[in-house]
Amino acid sequence: MSPSPMDTSQNGHMKHLDGGYSLFEIEDTDLWKLLDKPRSINIERNRSFDERSFSEMSFSLSPPRHLFRSSENAASRVLDHIDSVYSPGRRSGIGSPRISSVETHPIVFEAWESLRRSLVYFRGQPVGTIAAVDHSLENLNYDQVFVRDFVPSALAFLMNGEPEIIKNFILKTLRLQSREKKVDQFKLGEGVMPASFKVLHDPIRNFETIIADFGESAIGRVAPVDSGFWWIILLRAYTKSTGDTSLADMPECQRGMQLILNLCLSEGFDTFPTLLCADGCCMIDRRMGVYGYPIEIQALFFMALRCALQLLKHDDEGKELADRINKRLHALRYHMRSYFWLDIKQLNDIYRYKTEEYSHTAVNKFNVMPDSLPDWVFDFMPSRGGYFIGNVSPARLDFRWFCLGNCVAILSSLATPEQASAIMDLIEERWEELIGEMPLKICYPAMESHQWRIVTGCDPKNTSWSYHNGGSWPGQLL
């Protein structure tokens, strides 16, 4: 895949030759102007949510303004113009704002009630939310606090003016990171964050302990790669939302970040700036053929690196690490925008690739066989739109659409403004396939027949059009 024309400045930032800058260089003030710029998109879709949109609901509470002290934050300014969703129910005891005569939609009320019931306490303090509140089945590990699953809950609590639970969560997982981690007598890297943890109560001794899972108990015994990235991103969200830098400045938090970054920035045999990952190491936590360089991990990696730059102290160790981050960001940005991006033009170029090309002048750098292109991708790719494909590795491109990776690529500015618009255009053009009646397909299309059996190992949870394999998820990330 050939990159779009751009040059590289000495400070490592990319500048488009047409004079425009990527979202990575745009300051918050410029971003606000960009958000005000109208787009010529007319969306006509079937309306869900009982034929009512969110704009028709009566949400009239806003967070206390002191929680958004950073006036330069574009997201904070957006909150000045829209109403924010607040917990309509009882006070949680951890800093909920007072509620006064507010009419809320029943679904919002029910959602907050469920979120309150999912809170996990350790020695009297809330430290997270369990994965699912469902007592109808044996939950396996659904009664644990997952790092990745807690993130949307944490953002909701931050918007609701309840940052204490996020602070408790960050500190408790940091303690768990420092523990020695072994799986079958093999020691894991120092920086690995747990996939989940569980609070155990001993009624006899009246004592509580936290047990973490670093992969030794997980299905497939795979350690999480994304937990450390989510932890850094959440720490940045907490700092940005509250204006409190004391948590991130703690020596323990600085040390935790350094361990995570040293683990993923280590140099080895890989010639790509992307991060090599195994199946089951991320949100796609079953074998789904994402081994290699899955888009989800690369987008989270990019976002975590950018957040770390804002959180690291400017001491000697922090500056040295920041230099390594900047170099990796520069290479990762170029690699992802160049080789993971697919639109109708790139698709036609791949279809006409020559194979067995050698030397630096090779166009088909990964020796992809044109015959390996799946038939569905030609029907799926509209003339207007594009997306980051699921994986790029020697002789193999994974053309599947993965929602989380593409959405995080937009949020983190891994995607250029043009690519971000193209991703949203694709979703609009392929609304029925990707959204349908129940948002949201996390992966599209599903593997079927013998392919499903071979790639997933006949995993019954990944039968065609279920779970990660093309199934609809009860959540909207857009």
SEKOLFI-430145 format. One record per residue (C-alpha): residue in three letters; x negated, y negated, z negated. Coordinates in pm, whole numbers, padded with zeros to 5 digits, always signed. Layout:
BEGIN
ALAXYZ/...
//
This chain:
BEGIN
MET+00000+00000+00000/SER-00146-00334+00094/PRO-00129-00625-00148/SER+00038-00956-00073/PRO-00204-01231+00028/MET-00357-01399-00275/ASP-00689-01523-00399/THR-00846-01492-00741/SER-00971-01781-00944/GLN-01271-01762-01172/ASN-01061-01740-01486/GLY-00910-01414-01369/HIS-00565-01546-01278/MET-00404-01479-00943/LYS-00285-01764-00729/HIS-00069-01713-00423/LEU-00207-01868-00110/ASP+00119-02051-00048/GLY+00048-02263-00355/GLY+00291-02091-00592/TYR+00185-01933-00917/SER+00288-01603-01065/LEU+00495-01601-01382/PHE+00175-01513-01567/GLU+00039-01865-01517/ILE+00367-02058-01553/GLU+00395-02255-01876/ASP+00718-02245-02075/THR+00819-02590-01949/ASP+00777-02477-01590/LEU+00957-02152-01666/TRP+01254-02351-01790/LYS+01266-02539-01458/LEU+01237-02209-01275/LEU+01532-02068-01469/ASP+01740-02372-01372/LYS+01669-02313-01004/PRO+01985-02175-00841/ARG+01975-01846-00653/SER+02189-01771-00353/ILE+02336-01446-00481/ASN+02704-01377-00491/ILE+02786-01071-00697/GLU+03128-00913-00668/ARG+03161-00600-00874/ASN+03424-00397-01054/ARG+03452-00531-01406/SER+03406-00289-01691/PHE+03440-00336-02068/ASP+03820-00309-02064/GLU+03837-00562-01777/ARG+03674-00831-01994/SER+03327-00976-01968/PHE+03103-01084-02253/SER+03169-01446-02162/GLU+03536-01396-02246/MET+03463-01278-02599/SER+03477-01519-02890/PHE+03116-01538-03005/SER+03062-01866-03184/LEU+02782-01821-03434/SER+02423-01924-03372/PRO+02109-01831-03565/PRO+01965-02080-03811/ARG+01749-02312-03608/HIS+01458-02283-03851/LEU+01412-01926-03735/PHE+01310-02053-03392/ARG+01041-02303-03484/SER+00840-02274-03166/SER+01012-02536-02954/GLU+00804-02449-02652/ASN+00958-02104-02634/ALA+01187-02089-02331/ALA+01393-01814-02488/SER+01454-02034-02792/ARG+01580-02314-02571/VAL+01813-02073-02397/LEU+01964-01996-02737/ASP+02045-02364-02772/HIS+02282-02334-02477/ILE+02447-01999-02536/ASP+02622-01842-02831/SER+02446-01563-03015/VAL+02600-01247-03151/TYR+02609-01226-03529/SER+02700-00949-03764/PRO+03069-00998-03837/GLY+03076-00760-04130/ARG+02953-00761-04486/ARG+02623-00910-04586/SER+02341-00661-04580/GLY+02151-00804-04872/ILE+01849-00874-04653/GLY+01918-01226-04544/SER+02233-01214-04333/PRO+02374-01562-04263/ARG+02710-01646-04408/ILE+03008-01568-04187/SER+03296-01815-04165/SER+03631-01764-03991/VAL+03505-01610-03669/GLU+03700-01405-03422/THR+03477-01132-03279/HIS+03536-00855-03035/PRO+03613-00519-03205/ILE+03330-00347-03019/VAL+03076-00597-03153/PHE+03213-00549-03504/GLU+03190-00172-03467/ALA+02836-00195-03329/TRP+02715-00396-03629/GLU+02887-00161-03869/SER+02710+00135-03706/LEU+02380-00050-03719/ARG+02427-00116-04092/ARG+02505+00251-04155/SER+02188+00353-03972/LEU+01957+00156-04205/VAL+01690+00359-04382/TYR+01561+00246-04721/PHE+01230+00324-04885/ARG+01204+00239-05255/GLY+01486-00008-05224/GLN+01367-00187-04911/PRO+01506-00141-04556/VAL+01230-00006-04331/GLY+01411+00086-04009/THR+01714+00251-03851/ILE+01765+00618-03775/ALA+01786+00734-03414/ALA+02154+00831-03427/VAL+02444+00830-03673/ASP+02607+01159-03584/HIS+02688+01428-03839/SER+02880+01652-03600/LEU+02572+01842-03486/GLU+02240+01951-03625/ASN+02038+01639-03561/LEU+01688+01782-03538/ASN+01485+01463-03569/TYR+01769+01218-03501/ASP+01770+01129-03873/GLN+01422+00980-03840/VAL+01313+00625-03764/PHE+01159+00621-03414/VAL+00924+00337-03331/ARG+01059+00289-02978/ASP+01424+00335-03079/PHE+01397+00078-03358/VAL+01288-00202-03122/PRO+01638-00299-02994/SER+01768-00281-03352/ALA+01481-00502-03465/LEU+01555-00761-03196/ALA+01919-00766-03305/PHE+01818-00826-03667/LEU+01578-01101-03560/MET+01851-01277-03365/ASN+02076-01237-03668/GLY+01829-01410-03897/GLU+01716-01096-04083/PRO+01341-01069-04026/GLU+01254-00893-04352/ILE+01341-00547-04221/ILE+01108-00597-03926/LYS+00826-00705-04157/ASN+00880-00397-04375/PHE+00882-00172-04069/ILE+00559-00321-03931/LEU+00376-00277-04262/LYS+00501+00077-04325/THR+00406+00204-03979/LEU+00068+00032-04020/ARG+00011+00237-04336/LEU+00100+00552-04146/GLN-00145+00465-03868/SER-00432+00467-04117/ARG-00367+00827-04222/GLU-00575+01110-04083/LYS-00384+01272-03797/LYS-00432+01635-03701/VAL-00245+01868-03468/ASP-00355+02232-03493/GLN-00685+02132-03654/PHE-00756+01877-03379/LYS-00797+01517-03491/LEU-00618+01241-03301/GLY-00761+00897-03228/GLU-00761+00642-03510/GLY-00529+00399-03333/VAL-00240+00639-03266/MET+00090+00515-03408/PRO+00354+00769-03516/ALA+00641+00855-03288/SER+00874+00856-03587/PHE+00888+00883-03965/LYS+01130+01013-04224/VAL+01195+00908-04584/LEU+01212+01209-04818/HIS+01389+01178-05153/ASP+01291+01394-05449/PRO+01591+01372-05687/ILE+01414+01568-05958/ARG+01112+01340-05984/ASN+01312+01039-05859/PHE+01039+00975-05606/GLU+01033+00885-05236/THR+00769+00958-04973/ILE+00736+00888-04602/ILE+00648+01170-04365/ALA+00526+01070-04018/ASP+00532+01264-03692/PHE+00237+01202-03461/GLY+00338+01478-03224/GLU+00269+01780-03443/SER+00643+01831-03499/ALA+00777+01681-03176/ILE+00936+01890-02903/GLY+00647+01973-02670/ARG+00388+01864-02932/VAL+00301+01546-02739/ALA+00165+01239-02919/PRO+00334+00909-02828/VAL+00145+00663-02611/ASP+00409+00390-02621/SER+00450+00355-03000/GLY+00138+00144-03038/PHE+00247-00084-02755/TRP+00596-00128-02901/TRP+00437-00208-03239/ILE+00228-00492-03093/ILE+00524-00625-02892/LEU+00747-00620-03202/LEU+00481-00798-03409/ARG+00468-01069-03142/ALA+00851-01093-03137/TYR+00856-01132-03516/THR+00587-01402-03508/LYS+00752-01592-03222/SER+01101-01574-03373/THR+01016-01670-03731/GLY+00713-01893-03673/ASP+00543-01694-03950/THR+00185-01613-03845/SER+00075-01485-04186/LEU+00184-01128-04110/ALA-00014-01101-03786/ASP-00311-01274-03950/MET-00336-01013-04224/PRO-00663-00819-04199/GLU-00463-00495-04195/CYS-00255-00605-03894/GLN-00561-00732-03711/ARG-00732-00400-03777/GLY-00426-00207-03658/MET-00417-00398-03331/GLN-00789-00349-03278/LEU-00756+00028-03325/ILE-00472+00047-03072/LEU-00656-00168-02819/ASN-00989+00013-02859/LEU-00810+00341-02798/CYS-00644+00232-02472/LEU-00925+00008-02343/SER-01195+00273-02377/GLU-01395+00340-02063/GLY-01426+00685-01914/PHE-01411+00867-01584/ASP-01097+00695-01456/THR-01140+00463-01158/PHE-00797+00304-01208/PRO-00715+00027-01461/THR-00390+00209-01539/LEU-00356+00437-01841/LEU-00358+00815-01794/CYS-00065+00976-01978/ALA+00090+01318-02025/ASP+00450+01426-01974/GLY+00667+01360-02278/CYS+00445+01084-02421/CYS+00696+00801-02375/MET+01071+00739-02370/ILE+01096+01014-02107/ASP+01023+01257-02388/ARG+01083+01579-02196/ARG+00884+01719-01911/MET+00996+01523-01607/GLY+00694+01518-01379/VAL+00569+01178-01499/TYR+00220+01305-01581/GLY-00042+01063-01457/TYR+00028+00690-01453/PRO+00402+00642-01524/ILE+00537+00294-01454/GLU+00693+00267-01802/ILE+00359+00305-01981/GLN+00174+00072-01744/ALA+00435-00204-01787/LEU+00433-00164-02166/PHE+00052-00157-02161/PHE+00047-00486-01969/MET+00302-00648-02200/ALA+00122-00531-02517/LEU-00210-00667-02389/ARG-00054-01007-02326/CYS+00106-01008-02672/ALA-00225-00907-02834/LEU-00398-01207-02676/GLN-00160-01433-02868/LEU-00199-01244-03197/LEU-00574-01177-03223/LYS-00778-01412-03438/HIS-01046-01616-03268/ASP-01335-01469-03465/ASP-01630-01289-03307/GLU-01455-00951-03296/GLY-01132-01104-03170/LYS-01306-01297-02892/GLU-01493-00988-02774/LEU-01169-00792-02761/ALA-00991-01080-02586/ASP-01257-01077-02312/ARG-01198-00705-02257/ILE-00821-00763-02247/ASN-00849-01040-01989/LYS-01063-00826-01761/ARG-00821-00533-01791/LEU-00518-00756-01733/HIS-00670-00896-01417/ALA-00744-00550-01276/LEU-00414-00399-01393/ARG-00208-00682-01247/TYR-00374-00647-00907/HIS-00346-00267-00907/MET+00021-00258-01004/ARG+00134-00534-00770/SER-00060-00384-00483/TYR-00019-00007-00509/PHE+00296+00052-00716/TRP+00514-00193-00525/LEU+00755-00059-00264/ASP+00988-00241-00026/ILE+01107-00171+00327/LYS+00785-00303+00480/GLN+00562-00097+00253/LEU+00779+00207+00315/ASN+00732+00175+00689/ASP+00357+00130+00643/ILE+00332+00448+00434/TYR+00536+00637+00693/ARG+00267+00553+00948/TYR-00034+00624+00727/LYS-00335+00808+00864/THR-00482+01071+00636/GLU-00835+01179+00543/GLU-00960+00823+00550/TYR-01300+00762+00392/SER-01492+00448+00285/HIS-01386+00115+00138/THR-01196+00019+00453/ALA-00939+00298+00412/VAL-00578+00183+00425/ASN-00437+00506+00281/LYS-00645+00482-00036/PHE-00470+00767-00219/ASN-00457+01006+00080/VAL-00078+01021+00075/MET+00071+01252+00338/PRO+00354+01078+00528/ASP+00542+01409+00536/SER+00566+01394+00156/LEU+00808+01099+00170/PRO+01149+01218+00045/ASP+01446+01167+00275/TRP+01651+00990+00009/VAL+01411+00697-00022/PHE+01493+00574+00331/ASP+01863+00558+00245/PHE+01797+00413-00100/MET+01569+00127+00007/PRO+01777-00171+00125/SER+01648-00428+00369/ARG+01658-00682+00084/GLY+01492-00574-00238/GLY+01214-00357-00377/TYR+01083-00194-00693/PHE+00781-00048-00869/ILE+00767+00325-00799/GLY+00737+00575-01081/ASN+00379+00693-01037/VAL+00072+00665-00816/SER-00194+00935-00815/PRO-00415+01109-00556/ALA-00206+01260-00274/ARG+00118+01186-00457/LEU+00352+00892-00491/ASP+00653+00930-00720/PHE+00921+00726-00542/ARG+01180+00762-00818/TRP+01335+00450-00971/PHE+01260+00414-01344/CYS+01464+00139-01504/LEU+01261+00061-01816/GLY+00932+00018-01631/ASN+01084-00220-01377/CYS+01269-00424-01638/VAL+00961-00458-01860/ALA+00759-00554-01551/ILE+00994-00851-01510/LEU+00993-00946-01880/SER+00613-00932-01903/SER+00547-01113-01573/LEU+00371-00808-01437/ALA+00600-00861-01140/THR+00556-01179-00940/PRO+00863-01407-00923/GLU+00927-01270-00573/GLN+00901-00911-00690/ALA+01124-00983-00991/SER+01391-01122-00759/ALA+01353-00822-00529/ILE+01404-00579-00820/MET+01727-00753-00914/ASP+01831-00761-00550/LEU+01779-00384-00533/ILE+01998-00331-00839/GLU+02266-00546-00679/GLU+02245-00362-00348/ARG+02247-00018-00517/TRP+02486-00099-00800/GLU+02701+00210-00752/GLU+02402+00445-00761/LEU+02215+00284-01051/ILE+02502+00152-01264/GLY+02831+00302-01153/GLU+03098+00317-01421/MET+02865+00372-01716/PRO+02533+00192-01746/LEU+02255+00282-01697/LYS+02059+00543-01502/ILE+01716+00546-01658/CYS+01579+00748-01364/TYR+01714+00785-01010/PRO+01771+01010-00826/ALA+01799+01336-01016/MET+01591+01641-00931/GLU+01816+01926-00825/SER+01806+02296-00742/HIS+01463+02460-00749/GLN+01282+02128-00789/TRP+01452+02066-01122/ARG+01361+02412-01246/ILE+00998+02391-01138/VAL+00923+02036-01256/THR+01110+02037-01590/GLY+01039+02398-01678/CYS+01413+02481-01669/ASP+01468+02250-01967/PRO+01847+02269-02022/LYS+01855+01911-02151/ASN+01733+01792-01812/THR+01981+01965-01588/SER+02059+01758-01281/TRP+02231+01424-01354/SER+02193+01457-01731/TYR+01967+01305-01998/HIS+01655+01161-01827/ASN+01721+01348-01503/GLY+01953+01095-01340/GLY+02192+01075-01634/SER+02378+00761-01741/TRP+02273+00603-02068/PRO+02517+00413-02293/GLY+02312+00096-02293/GLN+02234-00196-02068/LEU+01875-00318-02040/LEU+01932-00590-01783/
//
